[in-house]
Amino acid sequence: MWEEIIKAASVFLLTTLKVVFGPMLGYAAGLHFVTSVIVTFAGMMTSVTIITFFGSLLRKGILKKWFERREQGAKDSKWKKYGLAGIAILTPLLLTPIVGTILAVAGGYPRSRIMFYMLISAGLYAVIVTGAIYLFGPSVLPGFIPR
């Protein structure tokens, strides 16, 4: 039992940094498909929650001077044209949960909308990427995913 918890915890921690690596590690570690989906989803949403609720506090307190100079640049950034839905869609695969959430917070979107869009994105990508890895992993990535 402890072995499964340690495997799931390592997948969780890795997924807080990059979503795609979670399902790969979950498959390689021999976790059940549902466990891998849940842990992948929880890892991304943990990063999103921390950055969403404590990112503005960090920005106002510790990094105030740095953000004052870049405040206008963040509001006019090229990511703004994609909107919150675009940022949420691109976050799991191209960005990391941390970077995607920082872009959303810097864009001035409300916390509730950030959480909602990232929740949908995390759920979809957790199921889709984990399903793809578990179904096609051995044939597509035989050298990377031992089984």
LUMMIRO-189378 format. One line per field, with one value per residue: residue in three letters; x, y, z of N, C-alpha, C in turn. Coordinates in pm, 1 decimal, decimal comma, m for minus. Layout:
# residues N
code = c(ALA / ...)
nc1 = c(X / ...)
nc2 = c(Y / ...)
nc3 = c(Z / ...)
cac1 = c(X / ...)
cac2 = c(Y / ...)
cac3 = c(Z / ...)
cc1 = c(X / ...)
cc2 = c(Y / ...)
cc3 = c(Z / ...)
//
This chain:
# residues 147
code = c(MET / TRP / GLU / GLU / ILE / ILE / LYS / ALA / ALA / SER / VAL / PHE / LEU / LEU / THR / THR / LEU / LYS / VAL / VAL / PHE / GLY / PRO / MET / LEU / GLY / TYR / ALA / ALA / GLY / LEU / HIS / PHE / VAL / THR / SER / VAL / ILE / VAL / THR / PHE / ALA / GLY / MET / MET / THR / SER / VAL / THR / ILE / ILE / THR / PHE / PHE / GLY / SER / LEU / LEU / ARG / LYS / GLY / ILE / LEU / LYS / LYS / TRP / PHE / GLU / ARG / ARG / GLU / GLN / GLY / ALA / LYS / ASP / SER / LYS / TRP / LYS / LYS / TYR / GLY / LEU / ALA / GLY / ILE / ALA / ILE / LEU / THR / PRO / LEU / LEU / LEU / THR / PRO / ILE / VAL / GLY / THR / ILE / LEU / ALA / VAL / ALA / GLY / GLY / TYR / PRO / ARG / SER / ARG / ILE / MET / PHE / TYR / MET / LEU / ILE / SER / ALA / GLY / LEU / TYR / ALA / VAL / ILE / VAL / THR / GLY / ALA / ILE / TYR / LEU / PHE / GLY / PRO / SER / VAL / LEU / PRO / GLY / PHE / ILE / PRO / ARG)
nc1 = c(81,5 / 191,0 / 379,7 / 226,6 / 117,3 / 345,3 / 427,0 / 205,0 / 225,5 / 466,2 / 397,6 / 199,2 / 349,0 / 522,3 / 337,4 / 242,3 / 424,9 / 455,5 / 210,4 / 197,5 / 395,7 / 302,6 / 100,1 / 270,1 / 466,8 / 296,4 / 197,4 / 436,6 / 506,6 / 316,0 / 64,3 / m290,6 / m524,7 / m735,8 / m641,4 / m412,6 / m528,2 / m673,3 / m468,1 / m309,1 / m487,7 / m532,5 / m273,0 / m220,4 / m427,5 / m361,9 / m130,9 / m246,3 / m436,7 / m275,8 / m116,4 / m318,2 / m453,5 / m252,0 / m70,6 / m123,2 / m88,3 / 181,0 / 281,0 / 204,4 / 340,7 / 623,2 / 737,2 / 680,7 / 808,7 / 925,7 / 701,0 / 564,4 / 695,4 / 644,4 / 374,2 / 201,1 / 298,7 / 223,7 / m54,0 / m88,4 / 12,6 / 99,7 / m40,1 / m283,1 / m454,1 / m548,6 / m718,8 / m874,1 / m975,0 / m817,0 / m562,0 / m602,2 / m647,1 / m401,6 / m227,9 / m181,5 / m32,3 / 154,4 / 243,3 / 333,2 / 148,4 / 200,2 / 310,6 / 103,1 / m106,0 / 5,1 / 12,5 / m264,2 / m345,8 / m192,8 / m314,9 / m538,2 / m775,2 / m1071,6 / m1051,7 / m1234,0 / m1311,8 / m1064,9 / m1011,0 / m1230,2 / m1198,0 / m943,8 / m997,5 / m1170,7 / m995,4 / m785,6 / m922,4 / m1007,6 / m760,3 / m629,6 / m775,5 / m764,1 / m484,6 / m380,6 / m534,4 / m444,0 / m172,7 / m193,4 / m329,0 / m186,7 / 79,0 / 277,8 / 323,5 / 387,6 / 581,4 / 798,5 / 1060,6 / 1067,6 / 868,5 / 870,5 / 733,2)
nc2 = c(m118,8 / 128,4 / 156,7 / 208,1 / 454,3 / 612,8 / 601,5 / 727,7 / 977,8 / 1071,1 / 1096,9 / 1290,1 / 1512,6 / 1559,7 / 1623,4 / 1866,2 / 2034,4 / 1976,9 / 1866,9 / 1660,0 / 1475,8 / 1335,9 / 1126,5 / 960,0 / 880,1 / 763,3 / 544,3 / 407,7 / 346,8 / 166,9 / 232,6 / 226,1 / 308,9 / 492,0 / 592,9 / 723,1 / 922,7 / 1072,4 / 1158,7 / 1305,4 / 1509,9 / 1625,9 / 1715,4 / 1917,0 / 2096,9 / 2167,7 / 2326,5 / 2532,6 / 2634,6 / 2726,1 / 2924,5 / 3091,6 / 3187,8 / 3272,0 / 3398,8 / 3668,9 / 3782,0 / 3730,9 / 3880,1 / 4141,1 / 4170,8 / 4057,5 / 4071,7 / 4326,2 / 4560,8 / 4456,6 / 4373,8 / 4614,7 / 4752,3 / 4584,9 / 4557,5 / 4683,5 / 4565,5 / 4298,6 / 4311,2 / 4382,8 / 4171,1 / 3911,5 / 3684,5 / 3765,0 / 3789,8 / 3535,5 / 3488,7 / 3379,3 / 3119,7 / 3020,2 / 3029,3 / 2843,5 / 2611,7 / 2578,2 / 2547,0 / 2278,8 / 2125,8 / 2287,5 / 2491,7 / 2521,9 / 2427,2 / 2625,3 / 2846,6 / 2897,5 / 2968,7 / 3193,2 / 3364,9 / 3392,3 / 3513,6 / 3747,6 / 3859,7 / 3968,4 / 3834,3 / 3720,0 / 3531,8 / 3317,7 / 3257,1 / 3182,8 / 2951,7 / 2792,6 / 2759,3 / 2640,7 / 2411,3 / 2269,2 / 2236,3 / 2089,4 / 1854,7 / 1752,3 / 1717,5 / 1545,9 / 1308,5 / 1262,2 / 1264,5 / 1073,5 / 852,4 / 822,4 / 762,2 / 522,9 / 360,2 / 371,6 / 392,9 / 175,5 / 96,7 / 331,6 / 469,2 / 280,6 / 266,5 / 461,7 / 418,7 / 173,9 / m151,0)
nc3 = c(0,0 / 82,6 / m110,9 / m342,0 / m268,5 / m254,4 / m523,2 / m645,0 / m521,9 / m626,9 / m896,9 / m870,6 / m771,5 / m988,4 / m1183,5 / m1095,6 / m1198,7 / m1479,0 / m1691,4 / m1885,9 / m1823,1 / m1603,2 / m1663,5 / m1813,1 / m1626,9 / m1441,1 / m1585,9 / m1636,7 / m1375,7 / m1311,3 / m1216,8 / m1171,9 / m1431,1 / m1362,0 / m1119,5 / m1209,9 / m1372,7 / m1179,9 / m1007,5 / m1183,8 / m1258,3 / m1003,9 / m942,0 / m1136,0 / m1072,8 / m814,9 / m846,0 / m998,1 / m817,7 / m604,6 / m731,7 / m832,0 / m601,5 / m428,5 / m585,5 / m652,4 / m402,5 / m359,9 / m572,6 / m497,0 / m259,1 / m231,5 / m492,6 / m586,7 / m697,3 / m929,2 / m1076,9 / m1110,5 / m1313,0 / m1524,6 / m1547,1 / m1738,0 / m1969,3 / m1932,1 / m1947,6 / m2211,3 / m2348,7 / m2589,9 / m2527,4 / m2436,7 / m2652,4 / m2698,8 / m2493,7 / m2185,9 / m2212,8 / m2421,9 / m2305,2 / m2100,7 / m2249,4 / m2377,9 / m2166,4 / m2035,1 / m2228,7 / m2383,1 / m2213,7 / m1865,5 / m1568,9 / m1381,5 / m1524,2 / m1710,5 / m1535,7 / m1414,1 / m1635,2 / m1676,1 / m1434,8 / m1451,6 / m1668,2 / m1562,1 / m1513,3 / m1340,3 / m1034,2 / m999,7 / m1261,5 / m1370,2 / m1220,1 / m1299,8 / m1584,1 / m1591,7 / m1445,2 / m1614,3 / m1831,9 / m1709,6 / m1635,9 / m1886,6 / m2024,5 / m1847,3 / m1870,0 / m2151,3 / m2222,6 / m2043,1 / m2120,3 / m2385,2 / m2342,2 / m2193,2 / m2376,2 / m2623,4 / m2558,5 / m2527,7 / m2797,6 / m2933,0 / m2782,7 / m2707,3 / m2602,6 / m2410,3 / m2225,0 / m2019,2 / m1980,5)
cac1 = c(0,0 / 278,1 / 445,6 / 131,6 / 105,8 / 468,3 / 418,8 / 105,3 / 278,7 / 567,3 / 324,3 / 134,4 / 448,4 / 569,6 / 228,0 / 228,9 / 519,0 / 424,9 / 99,6 / 220,6 / 483,3 / 229,1 / 50,7 / 381,6 / 524,3 / 194,1 / 197,4 / 563,5 / 507,5 / 216,6 / m57,6 / m416,6 / m563,0 / m816,3 / m551,1 / m327,2 / m610,9 / m704,2 / m345,6 / m271,6 / m581,5 / m505,9 / m144,3 / m234,7 / m516,3 / m290,4 / m49,7 / m336,5 / m495,7 / m172,8 / m80,5 / m435,4 / m489,6 / m137,9 / 11,6 / m139,9 / m26,7 / 324,9 / 307,9 / 189,4 / 435,8 / 764,9 / 783,9 / 608,4 / 886,2 / 944,7 / 575,4 / 522,8 / 754,1 / 595,4 / 228,5 / 140,6 / 340,5 / 144,9 / m189,9 / m85,0 / 94,3 / 42,6 / m128,8 / m414,2 / m540,0 / m607,4 / m819,4 / m856,5 / m999,0 / m698,2 / m453,3 / m635,0 / m629,7 / m259,3 / m149,8 / m128,4 / 63,2 / 261,8 / 291,8 / 321,6 / 38,4 / 245,1 / 322,8 / m30,5 / m182,3 / 65,4 / m37,1 / m405,1 / m352,0 / m137,4 / m412,5 / m643,0 / m900,3 / m1118,0 / m1007,4 / m1334,1 / m1304,4 / m939,0 / m1029,3 / m1326,1 / m1138,2 / m833,8 / m1059,6 / m1215,7 / m875,7 / m715,8 / m1001,7 / m1000,3 / m625,9 / m596,0 / m837,9 / m717,1 / m341,9 / m363,1 / m591,4 / m353,3 / m52,0 / m226,2 / m369,5 / m89,5 / 214,6 / 374,7 / 357,3 / 440,8 / 698,9 / 845,2 / 1185,2 / 1049,4 / 773,8 / 888,0 / 616,7)
cac2 = c(0,0 / 245,6 / 167,4 / 275,1 / 593,5 / 680,7 / 615,6 / 830,4 / 1106,6 / 1117,1 / 1141,3 / 1415,5 / 1619,7 / 1588,0 / 1684,8 / 2006,3 / 2108,4 / 1955,9 / 1771,4 / 1546,5 / 1376,9 / 1259,4 / 998,7 / 873,5 / 821,9 / 674,5 / 420,1 / 338,4 / 298,4 / 61,5 / 279,0 / 201,4 / 420,3 / 589,9 / 657,1 / 814,0 / 1037,6 / 1152,3 / 1221,1 / 1405,6 / 1620,9 / 1690,2 / 1783,8 / 2042,7 / 2188,9 / 2218,3 / 2439,1 / 2640,2 / 2693,5 / 2800,6 / 3046,2 / 3179,3 / 3253,3 / 3332,5 / 3469,6 / 3814,1 / 3818,5 / 3731,3 / 3993,3 / 4265,8 / 4178,7 / 4032,2 / 4108,9 / 4447,2 / 4647,3 / 4388,4 / 4372,8 / 4750,4 / 4784,1 / 4494,8 / 4548,5 / 4719,5 / 4464,8 / 4176,8 / 4334,2 / 4393,8 / 4062,3 / 3836,0 / 3581,9 / 3825,6 / 3769,6 / 3402,5 / 3489,1 / 3282,7 / 2984,5 / 2981,8 / 3002,3 / 2718,1 / 2500,6 / 2561,3 / 2525,4 / 2144,7 / 2069,4 / 2377,6 / 2566,0 / 2444,4 / 2482,6 / 2746,0 / 2955,0 / 2927,0 / 3039,5 / 3326,4 / 3444,1 / 3422,8 / 3611,6 / 3873,3 / 3913,4 / 4035,6 / 3758,1 / 3688,5 / 3400,9 / 3213,4 / 3217,3 / 3109,7 / 2818,1 / 2719,1 / 2720,9 / 2546,6 / 2286,8 / 2200,3 / 2198,5 / 1982,7 / 1732,2 / 1699,2 / 1669,9 / 1430,3 / 1189,5 / 1241,0 / 1228,4 / 945,2 / 749,9 / 801,7 / 693,9 / 386,0 / 281,8 / 368,6 / 410,2 / 70,4 / 89,3 / 459,6 / 506,0 / 159,3 / 288,0 / 557,7 / 370,0 / 29,0 / m219,2)
cac3 = c(0,0 / 88,0 / m240,3 / m430,7 / m224,7 / m295,8 / m669,0 / m675,0 / m476,7 / m722,5 / m1015,6 / m830,2 / m765,8 / m1123,6 / m1258,4 / m1057,5 / m1282,6 / m1620,3 / m1693,9 / m1975,8 / m1762,3 / m1502,4 / m1715,7 / m1854,3 / m1506,0 / m1384,0 / m1662,6 / m1613,0 / m1237,4 / m1297,9 / m1150,6 / m1241,1 / m1517,4 / m1287,8 / m1023,2 / m1285,1 / m1411,9 / m1060,7 / m957,3 / m1283,4 / m1240,6 / m874,6 / m948,0 / m1209,0 / m1001,7 / m697,4 / m893,8 / m1039,3 / m697,5 / m530,7 / m805,5 / m842,8 / m475,9 / m360,6 / m682,8 / m638,8 / m275,1 / m387,0 / m660,1 / m421,3 / m149,4 / m254,7 / m626,2 / m623,8 / m785,9 / m1056,6 / m1149,5 / m1144,8 / m1442,8 / m1628,4 / m1538,3 / m1866,0 / m2066,6 / m1911,4 / m1994,6 / m2356,6 / m2401,9 / m2701,0 / m2472,9 / m2413,3 / m2769,1 / m2690,1 / m2388,9 / m2077,0 / m2264,5 / m2497,7 / m2210,5 / m2031,6 / m2344,1 / m2407,5 / m2044,3 / m2005,6 / m2323,1 / m2424,0 / m2097,8 / m1742,6 / m1490,5 / m1312,3 / m1622,0 / m1761,1 / m1433,4 / m1399,5 / m1748,3 / m1652,7 / m1325,7 / m1504,2 / m1762,0 / m1487,0 / m1511,4 / m1204,2 / m982,7 / m1023,1 / m1402,3 / m1388,5 / m1163,1 / m1381,6 / m1711,7 / m1566,6 / m1400,5 / m1736,4 / m1907,1 / m1637,6 / m1646,6 / m2023,5 / m2056,4 / m1763,1 / m1930,4 / m2288,7 / m2227,7 / m1974,3 / m2208,0 / m2498,2 / m2294,4 / m2153,3 / m2492,9 / m2732,1 / m2507,2 / m2559,9 / m2939,5 / m2981,0 / m2704,3 / m2637,8 / m2531,8 / m2304,5 / m2125,4 / m2001,1 / m1923,0)
cc1 = c(86,9 / 349,8 / 355,7 / 118,0 / 229,4 / 470,1 / 322,5 / 155,1 / 383,8 / 502,6 / 257,9 / 233,5 / 499,8 / 462,1 / 202,9 / 321,2 / 487,7 / 326,5 / 131,1 / 305,5 / 412,0 / 177,0 / 162,0 / 443,9 / 424,9 / 188,2 / 323,2 / 570,3 / 404,3 / 92,0 / m179,1 / m453,3 / m637,5 / m729,9 / m462,7 / m404,1 / m635,5 / m581,0 / m296,7 / m358,4 / m551,4 / m373,8 / m153,7 / m317,9 / m452,6 / m204,7 / m136,8 / m394,5 / m394,8 / m138,6 / m198,3 / m460,1 / m372,4 / m46,7 / m0,2 / m80,9 / 125,1 / 363,5 / 302,5 / 295,2 / 580,0 / 813,8 / 721,9 / 684,6 / 904,4 / 817,5 / 527,7 / 574,3 / 691,9 / 442,8 / 162,0 / 176,2 / 260,5 / 3,5 / m196,6 / m11,9 / 22,8 / m52,3 / m269,2 / m508,2 / m606,9 / m718,5 / m791,4 / m877,7 / m877,8 / m580,7 / m477,0 / m614,1 / m481,9 / m175,1 / m98,5 / m21,0 / 179,5 / 324,7 / 296,9 / 204,1 / 76,3 / 249,0 / 185,9 / m113,9 / m125,7 / 18,6 / m183,1 / m421,6 / m301,6 / m232,5 / m529,8 / m775,7 / m941,7 / m1075,8 / m1105,9 / m1331,4 / m1175,5 / m955,7 / m1122,7 / m1262,9 / m1024,2 / m886,7 / m1105,0 / m1094,6 / m802,7 / m790,9 / m992,7 / m863,3 / m584,7 / m651,9 / m778,2 / m572,1 / m317,6 / m418,3 / m500,1 / m227,9 / m83,0 / m266,8 / m256,7 / 55,5 / 312,6 / 415,4 / 423,8 / 572,4 / 760,1 / 973,8 / 1172,3 / 959,2 / 789,3 / 763,2 / 639,1)
cc2 = c(126,7 / 266,8 / 240,7 / 423,0 / 672,5 / 700,5 / 727,6 / 969,1 / 1159,4 / 1165,0 / 1275,7 / 1531,5 / 1657,4 / 1660,1 / 1828,8 / 2093,4 / 2095,5 / 1840,8 / 1646,5 / 1437,6 / 1288,8 / 1126,5 / 903,9 / 804,2 / 726,6 / 540,5 / 339,1 / 280,1 / 188,5 / 103,2 / 245,2 / 326,6 / 529,0 / 664,3 / 759,2 / 939,0 / 1128,8 / 1226,5 / 1328,8 / 1529,9 / 1698,1 / 1767,0 / 1916,7 / 2142,1 / 2241,7 / 2338,3 / 2558,7 / 2710,6 / 2777,6 / 2931,0 / 3142,7 / 3256,2 / 3320,2 / 3408,6 / 3620,3 / 3863,3 / 3826,6 / 3851,9 / 4125,4 / 4281,3 / 4172,4 / 4088,9 / 4239,2 / 4533,4 / 4584,3 / 4395,3 / 4512,5 / 4788,3 / 4703,5 / 4484,5 / 4577,4 / 4616,0 / 4336,1 / 4194,4 / 4341,5 / 4277,2 / 3988,0 / 3726,7 / 3634,1 / 3799,5 / 3631,2 / 3395,5 / 3381,9 / 3139,7 / 2934,0 / 2948,4 / 2868,6 / 2597,2 / 2472,6 / 2522,9 / 2382,5 / 2094,6 / 2161,5 / 2451,7 / 2471,3 / 2501,6 / 2614,3 / 2864,0 / 2995,1 / 3005,5 / 3178,8 / 3416,7 / 3484,2 / 3528,0 / 3747,2 / 3938,5 / 3980,8 / 3962,3 / 3728,7 / 3547,1 / 3289,3 / 3165,4 / 3140,2 / 2966,7 / 2733,3 / 2669,8 / 2620,5 / 2411,5 / 2204,6 / 2149,7 / 2082,1 / 1850,6 / 1668,7 / 1641,9 / 1550,9 / 1302,7 / 1159,5 / 1194,0 / 1094,6 / 831,2 / 718,5 / 724,9 / 547,7 / 299,7 / 263,3 / 376,4 / 301,9 / 64,9 / 217,5 / 495,3 / 385,4 / 179,2 / 378,9 / 507,3 / 217,9 / m33,5 / m366,3)
cc3 = c(0,0 / m43,9 / m340,9 / m396,9 / m268,0 / m447,8 / m706,1 / m634,3 / m573,4 / m852,4 / m988,0 / m832,6 / m904,3 / m1205,2 / m1215,6 / m1142,6 / m1432,0 / m1632,7 / m1775,1 / m1911,0 / m1659,4 / m1553,1 / m1758,8 / m1733,2 / m1439,8 / m1454,8 / m1634,7 / m1472,4 / m1214,1 / m1222,0 / m1236,1 / m1320,7 / m1440,2 / m1185,5 / m1093,5 / m1329,0 / m1292,9 / m1011,3 / m1054,7 / m1270,1 / m1111,9 / m875,1 / m1020,2 / m1129,7 / m872,8 / m736,4 / m928,7 / m916,9 / m621,6 / m601,3 / m813,3 / m713,6 / m405,4 / m455,9 / m671,1 / m508,1 / m290,6 / m471,6 / m583,8 / m313,0 / m191,9 / m388,0 / m676,5 / m724,0 / m923,7 / m1140,3 / m1186,0 / m1283,0 / m1554,9 / m1631,6 / m1673,3 / m1972,8 / m2053,9 / m1965,3 / m2147,1 / m2421,7 / m2514,2 / m2652,6 / m2453,1 / m2531,2 / m2768,4 / m2586,4 / m2285,3 / m2125,4 / m2343,4 / m2408,3 / m2141,0 / m2123,3 / m2370,1 / m2285,9 / m2026,7 / m2101,5 / m2356,1 / m2306,9 / m1978,5 / m1665,3 / m1421,5 / m1409,6 / m1677,5 / m1661,9 / m1409,7 / m1513,9 / m1727,4 / m1542,6 / m1374,6 / m1603,3 / m1694,0 / m1484,5 / m1367,8 / m1162,8 / m1014,1 / m1168,1 / m1430,9 / m1338,9 / m1250,6 / m1511,5 / m1692,2 / m1518,5 / m1520,6 / m1815,4 / m1840,7 / m1648,3 / m1783,9 / m2054,8 / m1971,0 / m1824,8 / m2068,0 / m2292,1 / m2157,7 / m2059,1 / m2325,3 / m2456,4 / m2261,7 / m2272,5 / m2593,0 / m2686,0 / m2545,6 / m2706,2 / m2990,4 / m2912,2 / m2633,7 / m2558,4 / m2412,0 / m2192,9 / m2113,6 / m1940,9 / m1926,8)
//
